[in-house]
Amino acid sequence: MAEQSEAGNRRFEGTPRVIVTRHLMPSVEMRMAELYDAVLNTQDTPFSRDQLVDAMASCDVLVPTVTDRIDRQMIEQAGDRLGLIASFGAGTDHIDLKAARDNGIMVTNTPGVFTDDTADLAMSGIIGVPRRIREGVELVRSGQWSGWAPSSLLGRKIGGKTLGIVGMGRIGQAVAHRAKAFGLEIAYHNRKRLPEAIERMLGASYIEELDELIGMADILTLHCPATDQTIGMLDERRIGLMKSGASLINTARGDLVDQEALIAALEAGHLGGAGLDVYPDEPNVDPRLIRHPNVMTLPHIGSATVEGREASGEKVIANIRFWADGHRPPDQVLDALI
């Protein structure tokens, strides 16, 4: 008997066919294979654009990840079968949400499960860059460390410094909660001001103008999605507003920062360092960033914990089950977010 989901007029017969674009946790893949006609990517080879289009045309549910770019043209080539894009991960800027809605395709994500993991990683940069951790590790590993010295590898204190948080959603708030314990002064910029009770709990001050926040921060950390309004947000002009010796931490999206302007500021000594987990052209990382002694270059591991990846997979499975049963999935990306 044919079932009908809430995603427009999409229909499927019996068990939905689910195509997963990347290798997920074994427990998640095992459960998917039990519940659905699942096509898994056990080799973990990223899909090309053409492979994504072919997959979308031959399944009821596509399970992509945040590195799978799905635009309007691809969605319109998918045909009439695809009813749900159950994305693995919290971000949705890799999917043309309006195109999906226009074509009757529901989109879900997995919010909340990576909040603490990403905030923890951001804190490693917030602490590690001012304290020159990368330089210290490389000095020891190179065999050139000659022992303790009173003037060797002097960094900057964390306590009492101003942490500027751009984007005060779940992750931004989790970072503020952690940073408060280290004695940092918390200032933030967000599209909407937080309720006073939350500001008081976090010890955070709202700065209405982004330029003002950038100019006052000793450490600037980014926690906003990549949108038309935020891509290239930290450009040459704004990097020039940063304090001399300030640090930049980016665990959000590589496209938020003008990479050439960042490298120029680092090489000129205007910035003291950077902690980067994301890049504009992943997996390519500019060699100048890798060479810089005080840039922590991480391989997009903000969400890379066993617990987080399992929880995200479980959310994907739940979203598919709700959709296949004809109910609204708990993590449907609503029109208000488009």
Secondary structure, 3 states (H helix, E strand, C coil): CEEECCCCCCEEECCCEEEECCCCCHHHHHHHHHHCEEECCCCCCCCCHHHHHHHHHCCCEEECECCCCECHHHHHCCCCCCCEEECECCCCCCECHHHHHHCCCEEECCCCCCHHHHHHHHHHHHHHCCCCHHHHHHHHHCCCCCCCCCCCCCCCCCCCCEEEEECCCHHHHHHHHHHHHCCCEEEEECCCCCCHHHHHHHCEEECCCHHHHHHHCCEEEECCCCCCCCCCCECHHHHHHCCCCEEEEECCCHHHECHHHHHHHHHCCCEEEEEECCCCCCCCCCHHHHHCCCEEECCCCCCCCHHHHHHHHHHHHHHHHHHHCCCCCCCECCHHHC
